[in-house]
């Protein structure tokens, strides 16, 4: 997906409070944003209070929504650099097309992972014009400096580790959790887990104390370490936790993300993760001039135009 806000704000990790270094409970409101045509999503990362959780630097929840004929997702071709896009599909279907020639429908329970590296273009559209439903989480993972210029690649993961734990169905999306390792190709120590319960449940989730973590309720309501949490609020948990107490009174779904605090300063603007303003200016010029990035075939949606560079700070991080 793509940042389509008219006032595209840069997000510099140096502006962000560092990882807490201790367990905390910090509530962060997701804000409504628009992607594609009239498609409202909730953006939990980056926010003013928190830019990253480990290498996770972007988190959108799309839906759950029911849409009419011809009203499905339409995010036309747009570029990315320096990051991986990570799509976790909960309900509905999306067609991914990219400049490497991949054309892949993603369905519930599956992950699409696109490694932008030095540059790639993709489009994400509803598969048909029929009415439908959509519920998905899209995340971005910042690539460490040693990997951010790598050749772009795309992976579809149709099957992920799934296990039962304390009344929850646990899907390991990325990294290792509950003794299971997800297949996603990652370049930093991080973890992503989906926990869903169909009825009241209570459990302790084991965590890596070296990681910082955050949770986002995707549906229903949960008590997390005694904090009542509903969709629309990211709960940042800090580091140094060996476990997390979860309790639900009814069906609910939770996304848990975590990772080793990201040691490098990054700059996030529009669909790019880079290190300084010059890199952003160059990538924007290349995209707007039709250079470097390649093209996507088959998307019914028009390509996106990069927003005005005025949203970029003049002073850039080192
Ligand atoms: Mn995208």
py3Dmol code that shows the C-alpha trace and the ligand (Angstrom):
import py3Dmol

protein = """\
ATOM      1  CA  UNK A   1       0.000   0.000   0.000  1.00  0.00           C
ATOM      2  CA  UNK A   2       1.057   3.568  -0.148  1.00  0.00           C
ATOM      3  CA  UNK A   3       1.146   6.838   1.720  1.00  0.00           C
ATOM      4  CA  UNK A   4      -1.327   9.074  -0.128  1.00  0.00           C
ATOM      5  CA  UNK A   5      -1.621  11.874   2.362  1.00  0.00           C
ATOM      6  CA  UNK A   6      -1.527  15.246   0.571  1.00  0.00           C
ATOM      7  CA  UNK A   7       0.654  16.670   3.344  1.00  0.00           C
ATOM      8  CA  UNK A   8       3.207  13.902   3.261  1.00  0.00           C
ATOM      9  CA  UNK A   9       5.232  14.212   6.453  1.00  0.00           C
ATOM     10  CA  UNK A  10       8.711  12.867   6.828  1.00  0.00           C
ATOM     11  CA  UNK A  11       9.369  10.611   9.776  1.00  0.00           C
ATOM     12  CA  UNK A  12      12.909  10.636  11.123  1.00  0.00           C
ATOM     13  CA  UNK A  13      13.807   7.980  13.631  1.00  0.00           C
ATOM     14  CA  UNK A  14      16.127  10.441  15.413  1.00  0.00           C
ATOM     15  CA  UNK A  15      13.019  12.433  16.427  1.00  0.00           C
ATOM     16  CA  UNK A  16      11.634   9.412  18.161  1.00  0.00           C
ATOM     17  CA  UNK A  17      12.135   8.462  21.768  1.00  0.00           C
ATOM     18  CA  UNK A  18      14.536   5.543  21.867  1.00  0.00           C
ATOM     19  CA  UNK A  19      13.445   2.121  22.948  1.00  0.00           C
ATOM     20  CA  UNK A  20      12.277   2.364  26.511  1.00  0.00           C
ATOM     21  CA  UNK A  21      15.000   0.100  27.924  1.00  0.00           C
ATOM     22  CA  UNK A  22      12.398  -1.174  30.342  1.00  0.00           C
ATOM     23  CA  UNK A  23       8.822  -2.416  30.289  1.00  0.00           C
ATOM     24  CA  UNK A  24       6.340   0.404  29.687  1.00  0.00           C
ATOM     25  CA  UNK A  25       2.681   0.674  28.687  1.00  0.00           C
ATOM     26  CA  UNK A  26       2.328   3.537  26.234  1.00  0.00           C
ATOM     27  CA  UNK A  27      -0.975   3.999  24.400  1.00  0.00           C
ATOM     28  CA  UNK A  28      -0.637   5.452  20.909  1.00  0.00           C
ATOM     29  CA  UNK A  29      -3.731   6.347  18.884  1.00  0.00           C
ATOM     30  CA  UNK A  30      -3.708   5.208  15.277  1.00  0.00           C
ATOM     31  CA  UNK A  31      -4.848   7.920  12.873  1.00  0.00           C
ATOM     32  CA  UNK A  32      -7.191   7.592   9.968  1.00  0.00           C
ATOM     33  CA  UNK A  33      -5.585   7.891   6.557  1.00  0.00           C
ATOM     34  CA  UNK A  34      -6.745   7.315   3.012  1.00  0.00           C
ATOM     35  CA  UNK A  35      -5.178   4.864   0.630  1.00  0.00           C
ATOM     36  CA  UNK A  36      -6.306   4.180  -2.887  1.00  0.00           C
ATOM     37  CA  UNK A  37      -9.718   5.531  -3.765  1.00  0.00           C
ATOM     38  CA  UNK A  38     -11.739   6.430  -0.658  1.00  0.00           C
ATOM     39  CA  UNK A  39     -10.278   3.581   1.326  1.00  0.00           C
ATOM     40  CA  UNK A  40      -9.820   4.567   4.939  1.00  0.00           C
ATOM     41  CA  UNK A  41      -7.196   2.789   6.987  1.00  0.00           C
ATOM     42  CA  UNK A  42      -5.801   3.225  10.478  1.00  0.00           C
ATOM     43  CA  UNK A  43      -2.089   4.044  10.661  1.00  0.00           C
ATOM     44  CA  UNK A  44      -0.437   2.981  13.920  1.00  0.00           C
ATOM     45  CA  UNK A  45       3.193   3.526  12.804  1.00  0.00           C
ATOM     46  CA  UNK A  46       4.918   5.828  12.330  1.00  0.00           C
ATOM     47  CA  UNK A  47       3.394   8.210  14.859  1.00  0.00           C
ATOM     48  CA  UNK A  48       4.581  11.243  16.709  1.00  0.00           C
ATOM     49  CA  UNK A  49       5.125   9.157  19.814  1.00  0.00           C
ATOM     50  CA  UNK A  50       6.823   6.193  18.195  1.00  0.00           C
ATOM     51  CA  UNK A  51       8.487   5.831  14.798  1.00  0.00           C
ATOM     52  CA  UNK A  52       9.610   2.207  14.971  1.00  0.00           C
ATOM     53  CA  UNK A  53       9.260  -1.015  16.911  1.00  0.00           C
ATOM     54  CA  UNK A  54      12.432  -2.934  16.130  1.00  0.00           C
ATOM     55  CA  UNK A  55      12.861  -2.672  12.369  1.00  0.00           C
ATOM     56  CA  UNK A  56       9.062  -2.367  11.885  1.00  0.00           C
ATOM     57  CA  UNK A  57       8.612   1.219  10.716  1.00  0.00           C
ATOM     58  CA  UNK A  58       5.051   1.308   9.314  1.00  0.00           C
ATOM     59  CA  UNK A  59       1.794  -0.341  10.327  1.00  0.00           C
ATOM     60  CA  UNK A  60      -1.556   0.141   8.612  1.00  0.00           C
ATOM     61  CA  UNK A  61      -4.720  -1.730   9.462  1.00  0.00           C
ATOM     62  CA  UNK A  62      -7.024  -1.850   6.437  1.00  0.00           C
ATOM     63  CA  UNK A  63     -10.601  -2.765   7.347  1.00  0.00           C
ATOM     64  CA  UNK A  64     -12.383  -4.813   8.353  1.00  0.00           C
ATOM     65  CA  UNK A  65     -14.632  -3.346   5.651  1.00  0.00           C
ATOM     66  CA  UNK A  66     -17.375  -4.536   3.315  1.00  0.00           C
ATOM     67  CA  UNK A  67     -17.392  -2.715  -0.015  1.00  0.00           C
ATOM     68  CA  UNK A  68     -19.733  -2.505  -2.986  1.00  0.00           C
ATOM     69  CA  UNK A  69     -19.246  -3.359  -6.657  1.00  0.00           C
ATOM     70  CA  UNK A  70     -16.236  -1.551  -8.084  1.00  0.00           C
ATOM     71  CA  UNK A  71     -15.347  -0.048  -4.679  1.00  0.00           C
ATOM     72  CA  UNK A  72     -12.514  -2.412  -3.776  1.00  0.00           C
ATOM     73  CA  UNK A  73      -8.896  -1.474  -3.141  1.00  0.00           C
ATOM     74  CA  UNK A  74      -7.188   0.401  -5.978  1.00  0.00           C
ATOM     75  CA  UNK A  75      -3.608   1.417  -5.214  1.00  0.00           C
ATOM     76  CA  UNK A  76      -1.881   2.069  -8.528  1.00  0.00           C
ATOM     77  CA  UNK A  77       1.790   1.527  -9.354  1.00  0.00           C
ATOM     78  CA  UNK A  78       4.114   3.266  -6.888  1.00  0.00           C
ATOM     79  CA  UNK A  79       7.778   2.865  -5.952  1.00  0.00           C
ATOM     80  CA  UNK A  80       9.560   1.763  -2.789  1.00  0.00           C
ATOM     81  CA  UNK A  81      13.197   1.846  -1.705  1.00  0.00           C
ATOM     82  CA  UNK A  82      15.059   0.737   1.399  1.00  0.00           C
ATOM     83  CA  UNK A  83      12.300  -1.347   2.976  1.00  0.00           C
ATOM     84  CA  UNK A  84      10.270  -4.525   2.819  1.00  0.00           C
ATOM     85  CA  UNK A  85       6.483  -4.401   2.511  1.00  0.00           C
ATOM     86  CA  UNK A  86       4.849  -7.110   4.590  1.00  0.00           C
ATOM     87  CA  UNK A  87       1.165  -7.869   3.979  1.00  0.00           C
ATOM     88  CA  UNK A  88      -0.821 -10.086   6.369  1.00  0.00           C
ATOM     89  CA  UNK A  89      -4.200 -10.992   4.932  1.00  0.00           C
ATOM     90  CA  UNK A  90      -7.051 -11.672   7.351  1.00  0.00           C
ATOM     91  CA  UNK A  91     -10.138 -11.436   5.126  1.00  0.00           C
ATOM     92  CA  UNK A  92     -10.669 -10.895   1.401  1.00  0.00           C
ATOM     93  CA  UNK A  93      -8.168 -10.970  -1.448  1.00  0.00           C
ATOM     94  CA  UNK A  94      -5.705  -8.526  -2.999  1.00  0.00           C
ATOM     95  CA  UNK A  95      -3.851  -8.783  -6.307  1.00  0.00           C
ATOM     96  CA  UNK A  96      -0.182  -7.800  -6.081  1.00  0.00           C
ATOM     97  CA  UNK A  97       1.639  -6.871  -9.276  1.00  0.00           C
ATOM     98  CA  UNK A  98       5.234  -5.633  -9.411  1.00  0.00           C
ATOM     99  CA  UNK A  99       7.996  -4.502 -11.738  1.00  0.00           C
ATOM    100  CA  UNK A 100       9.741  -7.881 -11.443  1.00  0.00           C
ATOM    101  CA  UNK A 101       6.725  -9.392 -13.220  1.00  0.00           C
ATOM    102  CA  UNK A 102       5.115 -11.068 -10.210  1.00  0.00           C
ATOM    103  CA  UNK A 103       1.336 -11.252 -10.221  1.00  0.00           C
ATOM    104  CA  UNK A 104       0.140 -12.819  -6.995  1.00  0.00           C
ATOM    105  CA  UNK A 105      -3.229 -12.994  -5.277  1.00  0.00           C
ATOM    106  CA  UNK A 106      -2.924 -12.986  -1.492  1.00  0.00           C
ATOM    107  CA  UNK A 107      -5.628 -14.758   0.533  1.00  0.00           C
ATOM    108  CA  UNK A 108      -6.451 -15.025   4.252  1.00  0.00           C
ATOM    109  CA  UNK A 109      -3.723 -16.679   6.303  1.00  0.00           C
ATOM    110  CA  UNK A 110      -1.013 -15.713   3.825  1.00  0.00           C
ATOM    111  CA  UNK A 111       1.857 -13.228   3.737  1.00  0.00           C
ATOM    112  CA  UNK A 112       3.274 -11.271   0.808  1.00  0.00           C
ATOM    113  CA  UNK A 113       6.785  -9.942   1.378  1.00  0.00           C
ATOM    114  CA  UNK A 114       8.278  -7.530  -1.120  1.00  0.00           C
ATOM    115  CA  UNK A 115      11.890  -6.547  -0.582  1.00  0.00           C
ATOM    116  CA  UNK A 116      12.351  -3.198  -2.276  1.00  0.00           C
ATOM    117  CA  UNK A 117      16.097  -2.933  -1.799  1.00  0.00           C
ATOM    118  CA  UNK A 118      17.429  -0.392  -4.302  1.00  0.00           C
ATOM    119  CA  UNK A 119      14.001   0.019  -5.895  1.00  0.00           C
ATOM    120  CA  UNK A 120      10.814  -1.677  -7.035  1.00  0.00           C
ATOM    121  CA  UNK A 121       7.309  -0.705  -8.163  1.00  0.00           C
ATOM    122  CA  UNK A 122       4.093  -2.460  -7.213  1.00  0.00           C
ATOM    123  CA  UNK A 123       0.332  -2.069  -7.416  1.00  0.00           C
ATOM    124  CA  UNK A 124      -2.317  -3.531  -5.126  1.00  0.00           C
ATOM    125  CA  UNK A 125      -5.848  -3.889  -6.426  1.00  0.00           C
ATOM    126  CA  UNK A 126      -9.046  -5.746  -5.682  1.00  0.00           C
ATOM    127  CA  UNK A 127      -9.013  -8.986  -7.693  1.00  0.00           C
ATOM    128  CA  UNK A 128     -12.430  -8.339  -9.278  1.00  0.00           C
ATOM    129  CA  UNK A 129     -15.022  -5.559  -9.447  1.00  0.00           C
ATOM    130  CA  UNK A 130     -17.410  -7.635  -7.342  1.00  0.00           C
ATOM    131  CA  UNK A 131     -18.513  -6.523  -3.877  1.00  0.00           C
ATOM    132  CA  UNK A 132     -16.280  -7.949  -1.207  1.00  0.00           C
ATOM    133  CA  UNK A 133     -14.614  -7.705   2.173  1.00  0.00           C
ATOM    134  CA  UNK A 134     -11.133  -6.630   3.163  1.00  0.00           C
ATOM    135  CA  UNK A 135      -9.188  -6.936   6.369  1.00  0.00           C
ATOM    136  CA  UNK A 136      -5.407  -6.808   6.271  1.00  0.00           C
ATOM    137  CA  UNK A 137      -2.397  -5.435   8.054  1.00  0.00           C
ATOM    138  CA  UNK A 138       0.373  -3.902   6.018  1.00  0.00           C
ATOM    139  CA  UNK A 139       3.712  -3.343   7.627  1.00  0.00           C
ATOM    140  CA  UNK A 140       7.043  -2.055   6.418  1.00  0.00           C
ATOM    141  CA  UNK A 141      10.377  -3.307   7.674  1.00  0.00           C
ATOM    142  CA  UNK A 142      13.347  -0.942   7.394  1.00  0.00           C
ATOM    143  CA  UNK A 143      16.328  -2.616   5.763  1.00  0.00           C
ATOM    144  CA  UNK A 144      19.664  -2.218   7.579  1.00  0.00           C
ATOM    145  CA  UNK A 145      22.286  -0.210   5.748  1.00  0.00           C
ATOM    146  CA  UNK A 146      24.169  -3.297   4.577  1.00  0.00           C
ATOM    147  CA  UNK A 147      21.030  -4.639   2.830  1.00  0.00           C
ATOM    148  CA  UNK A 148      19.133  -1.582   1.672  1.00  0.00           C
ATOM    149  CA  UNK A 149      20.739  -1.424  -1.790  1.00  0.00           C
ATOM    150  CA  UNK A 150      20.204  -5.115  -2.539  1.00  0.00           C
ATOM    151  CA  UNK A 151      18.372  -6.322  -5.637  1.00  0.00           C
ATOM    152  CA  UNK A 152      14.585  -6.225  -5.224  1.00  0.00           C
ATOM    153  CA  UNK A 153      12.691  -9.478  -4.696  1.00  0.00           C
ATOM    154  CA  UNK A 154       9.200 -10.754  -3.973  1.00  0.00           C
ATOM    155  CA  UNK A 155       8.045 -13.728  -1.908  1.00  0.00           C
ATOM    156  CA  UNK A 156       4.579 -15.160  -1.354  1.00  0.00           C
ATOM    157  CA  UNK A 157       4.178 -17.331   1.737  1.00  0.00           C
ATOM    158  CA  UNK A 158       0.954 -19.346   1.419  1.00  0.00           C
ATOM    159  CA  UNK A 159       1.529 -21.339   4.625  1.00  0.00           C
ATOM    160  CA  UNK A 160       2.779 -20.139   7.979  1.00  0.00           C
ATOM    161  CA  UNK A 161       3.391 -21.899  11.307  1.00  0.00           C
ATOM    162  CA  UNK A 162       0.081 -22.143  13.192  1.00  0.00           C
ATOM    163  CA  UNK A 163      -0.348 -23.510  16.716  1.00  0.00           C
ATOM    164  CA  UNK A 164      -2.823 -23.494  19.590  1.00  0.00           C
ATOM    165  CA  UNK A 165      -1.809 -21.727  22.798  1.00  0.00           C
ATOM    166  CA  UNK A 166      -3.977 -21.009  25.821  1.00  0.00           C
ATOM    167  CA  UNK A 167      -7.197 -20.681  23.850  1.00  0.00           C
ATOM    168  CA  UNK A 168      -5.589 -18.646  21.076  1.00  0.00           C
ATOM    169  CA  UNK A 169      -4.799 -19.715  17.531  1.00  0.00           C
ATOM    170  CA  UNK A 170      -1.298 -18.388  17.000  1.00  0.00           C
ATOM    171  CA  UNK A 171       0.170 -17.669  13.563  1.00  0.00           C
ATOM    172  CA  UNK A 172       3.873 -16.883  13.458  1.00  0.00           C
ATOM    173  CA  UNK A 173       4.153 -14.222  10.754  1.00  0.00           C
ATOM    174  CA  UNK A 174       7.841 -13.314  10.953  1.00  0.00           C
ATOM    175  CA  UNK A 175      10.824 -14.376  12.998  1.00  0.00           C
ATOM    176  CA  UNK A 176      10.649 -17.015  15.729  1.00  0.00           C
ATOM    177  CA  UNK A 177       7.983 -17.327  18.423  1.00  0.00           C
ATOM    178  CA  UNK A 178       6.524 -20.235  20.401  1.00  0.00           C
ATOM    179  CA  UNK A 179       9.406 -22.372  19.082  1.00  0.00           C
ATOM    180  CA  UNK A 180       8.273 -21.892  15.478  1.00  0.00           C
ATOM    181  CA  UNK A 181      10.032 -19.892  12.786  1.00  0.00           C
ATOM    182  CA  UNK A 182       8.156 -18.143   9.988  1.00  0.00           C
ATOM    183  CA  UNK A 183       9.523 -18.467   6.441  1.00  0.00           C
ATOM    184  CA  UNK A 184       9.674 -14.715   5.751  1.00  0.00           C
ATOM    185  CA  UNK A 185      13.113 -13.514   4.641  1.00  0.00           C
ATOM    186  CA  UNK A 186      14.152 -10.864   7.171  1.00  0.00           C
ATOM    187  CA  UNK A 187      17.386  -8.967   7.793  1.00  0.00           C
ATOM    188  CA  UNK A 188      17.033  -7.828  11.414  1.00  0.00           C
ATOM    189  CA  UNK A 189      16.125  -9.709  14.604  1.00  0.00           C
ATOM    190  CA  UNK A 190      12.352  -9.194  14.762  1.00  0.00           C
ATOM    191  CA  UNK A 191       9.082 -10.994  15.353  1.00  0.00           C
ATOM    192  CA  UNK A 192       5.477 -10.743  14.184  1.00  0.00           C
ATOM    193  CA  UNK A 193       2.635 -12.865  15.586  1.00  0.00           C
ATOM    194  CA  UNK A 194      -1.140 -12.981  15.078  1.00  0.00           C
ATOM    195  CA  UNK A 195      -3.183 -14.272  18.034  1.00  0.00           C
ATOM    196  CA  UNK A 196      -6.885 -14.964  17.559  1.00  0.00           C
ATOM    197  CA  UNK A 197      -9.412 -16.407  19.996  1.00  0.00           C
ATOM    198  CA  UNK A 198     -12.980 -17.469  19.235  1.00  0.00           C
ATOM    199  CA  UNK A 199     -14.213 -17.322  22.843  1.00  0.00           C
ATOM    200  CA  UNK A 200     -13.014 -16.092  26.244  1.00  0.00           C
ATOM    201  CA  UNK A 201      -9.348 -16.952  26.758  1.00  0.00           C
ATOM    202  CA  UNK A 202      -6.483 -16.090  29.055  1.00  0.00           C
ATOM    203  CA  UNK A 203      -2.802 -16.822  28.577  1.00  0.00           C
ATOM    204  CA  UNK A 204       0.793 -15.714  28.942  1.00  0.00           C
ATOM    205  CA  UNK A 205       2.716 -15.098  25.719  1.00  0.00           C
ATOM    206  CA  UNK A 206       6.478 -15.718  25.911  1.00  0.00           C
ATOM    207  CA  UNK A 207       8.573 -12.768  24.685  1.00  0.00           C
ATOM    208  CA  UNK A 208      12.239 -12.178  23.914  1.00  0.00           C
ATOM    209  CA  UNK A 209      13.341  -9.692  26.628  1.00  0.00           C
ATOM    210  CA  UNK A 210      15.994  -8.239  24.292  1.00  0.00           C
ATOM    211  CA  UNK A 211      13.253  -7.016  21.942  1.00  0.00           C
ATOM    212  CA  UNK A 212      10.976  -4.025  22.218  1.00  0.00           C
ATOM    213  CA  UNK A 213       7.347  -4.960  21.489  1.00  0.00           C
ATOM    214  CA  UNK A 214       3.976  -3.444  20.679  1.00  0.00           C
ATOM    215  CA  UNK A 215       0.482  -4.848  20.207  1.00  0.00           C
ATOM    216  CA  UNK A 216      -2.487  -3.742  18.124  1.00  0.00           C
ATOM    217  CA  UNK A 217      -5.948  -5.224  18.578  1.00  0.00           C
ATOM    218  CA  UNK A 218      -7.326  -5.962  15.111  1.00  0.00           C
ATOM    219  CA  UNK A 219     -10.837  -6.981  16.223  1.00  0.00           C
ATOM    220  CA  UNK A 220     -12.746  -7.389  19.461  1.00  0.00           C
ATOM    221  CA  UNK A 221     -11.180  -6.290  22.726  1.00  0.00           C
ATOM    222  CA  UNK A 222      -8.423  -7.674  24.934  1.00  0.00           C
ATOM    223  CA  UNK A 223      -6.795  -6.954  28.231  1.00  0.00           C
ATOM    224  CA  UNK A 224      -3.044  -6.730  27.715  1.00  0.00           C
ATOM    225  CA  UNK A 225      -1.108  -6.568  30.987  1.00  0.00           C
ATOM    226  CA  UNK A 226      -4.348  -5.313  32.520  1.00  0.00           C
ATOM    227  CA  UNK A 227      -4.824  -2.542  29.915  1.00  0.00           C
ATOM    228  CA  UNK A 228      -8.103  -2.762  28.032  1.00  0.00           C
ATOM    229  CA  UNK A 229      -7.273  -2.470  24.375  1.00  0.00           C
ATOM    230  CA  UNK A 230      -9.522  -2.069  21.346  1.00  0.00           C
ATOM    231  CA  UNK A 231      -8.826  -1.486  17.643  1.00  0.00           C
ATOM    232  CA  UNK A 232      -7.298   1.892  16.869  1.00  0.00           C
ATOM    233  CA  UNK A 233      -4.743   1.996  19.694  1.00  0.00           C
ATOM    234  CA  UNK A 234      -1.187   0.690  19.516  1.00  0.00           C
ATOM    235  CA  UNK A 235       0.145  -0.336  22.910  1.00  0.00           C
ATOM    236  CA  UNK A 236       3.933   0.057  23.080  1.00  0.00           C
ATOM    237  CA  UNK A 237       5.405  -2.307  25.632  1.00  0.00           C
ATOM    238  CA  UNK A 238       9.080  -1.329  25.781  1.00  0.00           C
ATOM    239  CA  UNK A 239      11.798  -3.917  26.301  1.00  0.00           C
ATOM    240  CA  UNK A 240      12.808  -6.331  29.059  1.00  0.00           C
ATOM    241  CA  UNK A 241       9.627  -8.372  29.136  1.00  0.00           C
ATOM    242  CA  UNK A 242       9.786 -12.162  29.241  1.00  0.00           C
ATOM    243  CA  UNK A 243       6.035 -12.602  28.870  1.00  0.00           C
ATOM    244  CA  UNK A 244       2.806 -10.804  28.154  1.00  0.00           C
ATOM    245  CA  UNK A 245      -0.528 -11.393  29.919  1.00  0.00           C
ATOM    246  CA  UNK A 246      -3.526 -11.579  27.578  1.00  0.00           C
ATOM    247  CA  UNK A 247      -7.171 -11.922  28.556  1.00  0.00           C
ATOM    248  CA  UNK A 248     -10.286 -11.791  26.403  1.00  0.00           C
ATOM    249  CA  UNK A 249     -13.988 -11.962  27.271  1.00  0.00           C
ATOM    250  CA  UNK A 250     -15.043 -12.841  23.713  1.00  0.00           C
ATOM    251  CA  UNK A 251     -13.699 -13.394  20.205  1.00  0.00           C
ATOM    252  CA  UNK A 252     -10.731 -11.121  19.480  1.00  0.00           C
ATOM    253  CA  UNK A 253      -7.619 -10.809  17.347  1.00  0.00           C
ATOM    254  CA  UNK A 254      -4.281  -9.255  18.248  1.00  0.00           C
ATOM    255  CA  UNK A 255      -1.164  -8.406  16.265  1.00  0.00           C
ATOM    256  CA  UNK A 256       2.111  -8.545  18.204  1.00  0.00           C
ATOM    257  CA  UNK A 257       5.256  -7.022  16.703  1.00  0.00           C
ATOM    258  CA  UNK A 258       8.719  -6.724  18.167  1.00  0.00           C
ATOM    259  CA  UNK A 259      12.372  -6.594  17.419  1.00  0.00           C
ATOM    260  CA  UNK A 260      15.813  -5.585  18.506  1.00  0.00           C
ATOM    261  CA  UNK A 261      15.774  -1.773  18.794  1.00  0.00           C
ATOM    262  CA  UNK A 262      16.915  -0.533  15.363  1.00  0.00           C
ATOM    263  CA  UNK A 263      20.355   1.005  15.831  1.00  0.00           C
ATOM    264  CA  UNK A 264      20.445   3.058  12.628  1.00  0.00           C
ATOM    265  CA  UNK A 265      18.758   6.397  12.069  1.00  0.00           C
ATOM    266  CA  UNK A 266      16.323   6.238   9.184  1.00  0.00           C
ATOM    267  CA  UNK A 267      14.264   8.780   7.294  1.00  0.00           C
ATOM    268  CA  UNK A 268      10.823   7.703   6.106  1.00  0.00           C
ATOM    269  CA  UNK A 269       8.975   9.812   3.562  1.00  0.00           C
ATOM    270  CA  UNK A 270       6.183   8.824   1.191  1.00  0.00           C
ATOM    271  CA  UNK A 271       7.041   5.281   0.093  1.00  0.00           C
ATOM    272  CA  UNK A 272      10.748   5.518   0.708  1.00  0.00           C
ATOM    273  CA  UNK A 273      13.043   4.600   3.577  1.00  0.00           C
ATOM    274  CA  UNK A 274      16.430   6.269   3.222  1.00  0.00           C
ATOM    275  CA  UNK A 275      19.066   7.962   5.304  1.00  0.00           C
ATOM    276  CA  UNK A 276      19.058  11.577   4.133  1.00  0.00           C
ATOM    277  CA  UNK A 277      17.212  14.188   2.111  1.00  0.00           C
ATOM    278  CA  UNK A 278      19.418  13.842  -0.966  1.00  0.00           C
ATOM    279  CA  UNK A 279      18.456  10.190  -1.322  1.00  0.00           C
ATOM    280  CA  UNK A 280      14.771  11.135  -1.116  1.00  0.00           C
ATOM    281  CA  UNK A 281      15.144  13.880  -3.707  1.00  0.00           C
ATOM    282  CA  UNK A 282      16.976  11.515  -6.071  1.00  0.00           C
ATOM    283  CA  UNK A 283      14.433   8.709  -5.685  1.00  0.00           C
ATOM    284  CA  UNK A 284      11.528  11.125  -6.221  1.00  0.00           C
ATOM    285  CA  UNK A 285      13.139  12.594  -9.342  1.00  0.00           C
ATOM    286  CA  UNK A 286      13.811   9.096 -10.716  1.00  0.00           C
ATOM    287  CA  UNK A 287      10.181   8.068 -10.130  1.00  0.00           C
ATOM    288  CA  UNK A 288       8.650  11.220 -11.545  1.00  0.00           C
ATOM    289  CA  UNK A 289      10.890  10.980 -14.634  1.00  0.00           C
ATOM    290  CA  UNK A 290      10.091   7.303 -15.187  1.00  0.00           C
ATOM    291  CA  UNK A 291      13.696   6.265 -14.578  1.00  0.00           C
ATOM    292  CA  UNK A 292      15.248   3.370 -12.671  1.00  0.00           C
ATOM    293  CA  UNK A 293      12.236   1.777 -11.052  1.00  0.00           C
ATOM    294  CA  UNK A 294      10.713  -0.232 -13.900  1.00  0.00           C
ATOM    295  CA  UNK A 295       7.041  -0.618 -14.707  1.00  0.00           C
ATOM    296  CA  UNK A 296       4.072  -2.688 -13.586  1.00  0.00           C
ATOM    297  CA  UNK A 297       1.813  -4.332 -16.146  1.00  0.00           C
ATOM    298  CA  UNK A 298      -1.845  -5.180 -15.738  1.00  0.00           C
ATOM    299  CA  UNK A 299      -2.951  -2.893 -12.909  1.00  0.00           C
ATOM    300  CA  UNK A 300      -6.300  -1.200 -13.619  1.00  0.00           C
ATOM    301  CA  UNK A 301      -5.179   1.782 -11.509  1.00  0.00           C
ATOM    302  CA  UNK A 302      -3.120   4.780 -12.659  1.00  0.00           C
ATOM    303  CA  UNK A 303       0.422   5.255 -11.304  1.00  0.00           C
ATOM    304  CA  UNK A 304       0.797   7.453  -8.215  1.00  0.00           C
ATOM    305  CA  UNK A 305       2.581  10.782  -8.379  1.00  0.00           C
ATOM    306  CA  UNK A 306       5.109  11.579  -5.668  1.00  0.00           C
ATOM    307  CA  UNK A 307       3.901  14.323  -3.298  1.00  0.00           C
ATOM    308  CA  UNK A 308       5.591  17.671  -3.018  1.00  0.00           C
ATOM    309  CA  UNK A 309       9.030  17.506  -1.470  1.00  0.00           C
ATOM    310  CA  UNK A 310       8.074  20.419   0.811  1.00  0.00           C
ATOM    311  CA  UNK A 311       7.112  17.863   3.446  1.00  0.00           C
ATOM    312  CA  UNK A 312      10.758  16.866   3.713  1.00  0.00           C
ATOM    313  CA  UNK A 313      12.819  18.621   6.349  1.00  0.00           C
ATOM    314  CA  UNK A 314      15.700  20.673   4.971  1.00  0.00           C
ATOM    315  CA  UNK A 315      17.943  19.438   7.715  1.00  0.00           C
ATOM    316  CA  UNK A 316      18.216  15.722   7.332  1.00  0.00           C
ATOM    317  CA  UNK A 317      19.528  13.147   9.714  1.00  0.00           C
ATOM    318  CA  UNK A 318      23.121  12.228   9.188  1.00  0.00           C
TER     319      UNK A 318
END
"""
ligand_1 = """\
1
MN
Mn 3.292 -0.059 -1.515
"""
view = py3Dmol.view(width=600, height=400)
view.addModel(protein, "pdb")
view.setStyle({"model": 0}, {"cartoon": {"style": "trace"}})
view.addModel(ligand_1, "xyz")
view.setStyle({"model": 1}, {"stick": {}})
view.zoomTo()
view.show()
